[in-house]
Amino acid sequence: MTTAHDPCAFCERFTTAKHPEQAAAGLGRCTGFDQPGRPEAFVAWDNAPCVLFKEARDRAPRARYVAQQQEKAQA
């Protein structure tokens, strides 16, 4: 039996705000792994969800971002 999971991009802790270069490359900042004194944690939009995954309420803009990244991957 296979169960499908949403990628990291659909997590509430995944953000592309303030990091346009990383967002264009398909990376987002994971606020769940932020710790004082450590560099920001960037993850790929299509990573498998981790234990910190919390489904985002704002799915529409995230779905557009995922669609854009999928188009880039196919090109």
mmCIF file of the C-alpha atoms, coordinates in Angstrom:
data_MODEL
# 
_entry.id   MODEL 
# 
loop_
_atom_site.group_PDB 
_atom_site.id 
_atom_site.type_symbol 
_atom_site.label_atom_id 
_atom_site.label_alt_id 
_atom_site.label_comp_id 
_atom_site.label_asym_id 
_atom_site.label_entity_id 
_atom_site.label_seq_id 
_atom_site.pdbx_PDB_ins_code 
_atom_site.Cartn_x 
_atom_site.Cartn_y 
_atom_site.Cartn_z 
_atom_site.occupancy 
_atom_site.B_iso_or_equiv 
_atom_site.pdbx_formal_charge 
_atom_site.auth_seq_id 
_atom_site.auth_comp_id 
_atom_site.auth_asym_id 
_atom_site.auth_atom_id 
_atom_site.pdbx_PDB_model_num 
ATOM 1  C CA . MET A 1 1  ? 0.000  0.000  0.000   1.00 0.00 ? 1  MET A CA 1 
ATOM 2  C CA . THR A 1 2  ? 1.393  3.367  -0.990  1.00 0.00 ? 2  THR A CA 1 
ATOM 3  C CA . THR A 1 3  ? 0.406  6.644  0.580   1.00 0.00 ? 3  THR A CA 1 
ATOM 4  C CA . ALA A 1 4  ? 1.201  9.951  -1.071  1.00 0.00 ? 4  ALA A CA 1 
ATOM 5  C CA . HIS A 1 5  ? 2.342  12.918 0.964   1.00 0.00 ? 5  HIS A CA 1 
ATOM 6  C CA . ASP A 1 6  ? 2.436  16.594 0.162   1.00 0.00 ? 6  ASP A CA 1 
ATOM 7  C CA . PRO A 1 7  ? 5.944  17.960 -0.423  1.00 0.00 ? 7  PRO A CA 1 
ATOM 8  C CA . CYS A 1 8  ? 7.671  20.434 1.901   1.00 0.00 ? 8  CYS A CA 1 
ATOM 9  C CA . ALA A 1 9  ? 6.244  23.371 -0.043  1.00 0.00 ? 9  ALA A CA 1 
ATOM 10 C CA . PHE A 1 10 ? 2.815  22.677 1.466   1.00 0.00 ? 10 PHE A CA 1 
ATOM 11 C CA . CYS A 1 11 ? 4.125  22.965 5.028   1.00 0.00 ? 11 CYS A CA 1 
ATOM 12 C CA . GLU A 1 12 ? 3.310  26.025 7.109   1.00 0.00 ? 12 GLU A CA 1 
ATOM 13 C CA . ARG A 1 13 ? 6.991  26.266 8.061   1.00 0.00 ? 13 ARG A CA 1 
ATOM 14 C CA . PHE A 1 14 ? 8.176  26.480 4.413   1.00 0.00 ? 14 PHE A CA 1 
ATOM 15 C CA . THR A 1 15 ? 8.636  30.078 3.279   1.00 0.00 ? 15 THR A CA 1 
ATOM 16 C CA . THR A 1 16 ? 10.133 31.789 0.251   1.00 0.00 ? 16 THR A CA 1 
ATOM 17 C CA . ALA A 1 17 ? 9.654  35.316 1.600   1.00 0.00 ? 17 ALA A CA 1 
ATOM 18 C CA . LYS A 1 18 ? 12.753 37.543 1.638   1.00 0.00 ? 18 LYS A CA 1 
ATOM 19 C CA . HIS A 1 19 ? 14.795 34.988 -0.323  1.00 0.00 ? 19 HIS A CA 1 
ATOM 20 C CA . PRO A 1 20 ? 13.951 35.401 -4.042  1.00 0.00 ? 20 PRO A CA 1 
ATOM 21 C CA . GLU A 1 21 ? 17.180 33.823 -5.306  1.00 0.00 ? 21 GLU A CA 1 
ATOM 22 C CA . GLN A 1 22 ? 16.644 30.635 -3.326  1.00 0.00 ? 22 GLN A CA 1 
ATOM 23 C CA . ALA A 1 23 ? 12.931 30.584 -4.233  1.00 0.00 ? 23 ALA A CA 1 
ATOM 24 C CA . ALA A 1 24 ? 13.796 30.772 -7.927  1.00 0.00 ? 24 ALA A CA 1 
ATOM 25 C CA . ALA A 1 25 ? 16.101 27.799 -7.438  1.00 0.00 ? 25 ALA A CA 1 
ATOM 26 C CA . GLY A 1 26 ? 13.305 25.772 -5.814  1.00 0.00 ? 26 GLY A CA 1 
ATOM 27 C CA . LEU A 1 27 ? 14.434 26.287 -2.242  1.00 0.00 ? 27 LEU A CA 1 
ATOM 28 C CA . GLY A 1 28 ? 12.543 27.638 0.715   1.00 0.00 ? 28 GLY A CA 1 
ATOM 29 C CA . ARG A 1 29 ? 13.492 28.435 4.268   1.00 0.00 ? 29 ARG A CA 1 
ATOM 30 C CA . CYS A 1 30 ? 12.299 25.984 6.883   1.00 0.00 ? 30 CYS A CA 1 
ATOM 31 C CA . THR A 1 31 ? 11.396 27.966 9.987   1.00 0.00 ? 31 THR A CA 1 
ATOM 32 C CA . GLY A 1 32 ? 10.960 24.721 11.915  1.00 0.00 ? 32 GLY A CA 1 
ATOM 33 C CA . PHE A 1 33 ? 14.708 24.196 11.962  1.00 0.00 ? 33 PHE A CA 1 
ATOM 34 C CA . ASP A 1 34 ? 15.646 27.783 12.846  1.00 0.00 ? 34 ASP A CA 1 
ATOM 35 C CA . GLN A 1 35 ? 17.876 27.934 15.891  1.00 0.00 ? 35 GLN A CA 1 
ATOM 36 C CA . PRO A 1 36 ? 19.738 30.877 17.392  1.00 0.00 ? 36 PRO A CA 1 
ATOM 37 C CA . GLY A 1 37 ? 23.330 31.057 16.224  1.00 0.00 ? 37 GLY A CA 1 
ATOM 38 C CA . ARG A 1 38 ? 22.819 28.681 13.299  1.00 0.00 ? 38 ARG A CA 1 
ATOM 39 C CA . PRO A 1 39 ? 22.475 29.591 9.631   1.00 0.00 ? 39 PRO A CA 1 
ATOM 40 C CA . GLU A 1 40 ? 19.036 29.545 8.053   1.00 0.00 ? 40 GLU A CA 1 
ATOM 41 C CA . ALA A 1 41 ? 17.910 26.118 6.920   1.00 0.00 ? 41 ALA A CA 1 
ATOM 42 C CA . PHE A 1 42 ? 16.908 25.915 3.251   1.00 0.00 ? 42 PHE A CA 1 
ATOM 43 C CA . VAL A 1 43 ? 15.117 22.890 1.821   1.00 0.00 ? 43 VAL A CA 1 
ATOM 44 C CA . ALA A 1 44 ? 13.945 21.856 -1.628  1.00 0.00 ? 44 ALA A CA 1 
ATOM 45 C CA . TRP A 1 45 ? 10.267 22.401 -2.369  1.00 0.00 ? 45 TRP A CA 1 
ATOM 46 C CA . ASP A 1 46 ? 9.808  18.723 -3.255  1.00 0.00 ? 46 ASP A CA 1 
ATOM 47 C CA . ASN A 1 47 ? 11.431 17.179 -0.199  1.00 0.00 ? 47 ASN A CA 1 
ATOM 48 C CA . ALA A 1 48 ? 9.444  14.523 1.595   1.00 0.00 ? 48 ALA A CA 1 
ATOM 49 C CA . PRO A 1 49 ? 7.729  15.976 4.655   1.00 0.00 ? 49 PRO A CA 1 
ATOM 50 C CA . CYS A 1 50 ? 9.532  15.599 7.963   1.00 0.00 ? 50 CYS A CA 1 
ATOM 51 C CA . VAL A 1 51 ? 8.228  15.185 11.470  1.00 0.00 ? 51 VAL A CA 1 
ATOM 52 C CA . LEU A 1 52 ? 7.745  18.981 11.712  1.00 0.00 ? 52 LEU A CA 1 
ATOM 53 C CA . PHE A 1 53 ? 5.294  19.067 8.766   1.00 0.00 ? 53 PHE A CA 1 
ATOM 54 C CA . LYS A 1 54 ? 2.197  21.133 9.494   1.00 0.00 ? 54 LYS A CA 1 
ATOM 55 C CA . GLU A 1 55 ? -0.197 21.606 6.595   1.00 0.00 ? 55 GLU A CA 1 
ATOM 56 C CA . ALA A 1 56 ? -0.416 25.227 5.500   1.00 0.00 ? 56 ALA A CA 1 
ATOM 57 C CA . ARG A 1 57 ? -3.760 26.995 5.318   1.00 0.00 ? 57 ARG A CA 1 
ATOM 58 C CA . ASP A 1 58 ? -2.728 29.061 2.285   1.00 0.00 ? 58 ASP A CA 1 
ATOM 59 C CA . ARG A 1 59 ? -2.559 26.191 -0.218  1.00 0.00 ? 59 ARG A CA 1 
ATOM 60 C CA . ALA A 1 60 ? -3.399 28.176 -3.384  1.00 0.00 ? 60 ALA A CA 1 
ATOM 61 C CA . PRO A 1 61 ? -0.171 30.229 -3.602  1.00 0.00 ? 61 PRO A CA 1 
ATOM 62 C CA . ARG A 1 62 ? 1.844  27.180 -2.612  1.00 0.00 ? 62 ARG A CA 1 
ATOM 63 C CA . ALA A 1 63 ? 0.190  25.116 -5.339  1.00 0.00 ? 63 ALA A CA 1 
ATOM 64 C CA . ARG A 1 64 ? 1.128  27.807 -7.881  1.00 0.00 ? 64 ARG A CA 1 
ATOM 65 C CA . TYR A 1 65 ? 4.740  27.730 -6.643  1.00 0.00 ? 65 TYR A CA 1 
ATOM 66 C CA . VAL A 1 66 ? 4.830  23.926 -6.892  1.00 0.00 ? 66 VAL A CA 1 
ATOM 67 C CA . ALA A 1 67 ? 3.385  24.073 -10.428 1.00 0.00 ? 67 ALA A CA 1 
ATOM 68 C CA . GLN A 1 68 ? 6.058  26.606 -11.445 1.00 0.00 ? 68 GLN A CA 1 
ATOM 69 C CA . GLN A 1 69 ? 8.814  24.393 -10.045 1.00 0.00 ? 69 GLN A CA 1 
ATOM 70 C CA . GLN A 1 70 ? 7.409  21.320 -11.791 1.00 0.00 ? 70 GLN A CA 1 
ATOM 71 C CA . GLU A 1 71 ? 7.363  23.214 -15.111 1.00 0.00 ? 71 GLU A CA 1 
ATOM 72 C CA . LYS A 1 72 ? 11.018 24.201 -14.619 1.00 0.00 ? 72 LYS A CA 1 
ATOM 73 C CA . ALA A 1 73 ? 11.951 20.586 -13.936 1.00 0.00 ? 73 ALA A CA 1 
ATOM 74 C CA . GLN A 1 74 ? 10.253 19.388 -17.117 1.00 0.00 ? 74 GLN A CA 1 
ATOM 75 C CA . ALA A 1 75 ? 11.840 22.053 -19.333 1.00 0.00 ? 75 ALA A CA 1 
# 
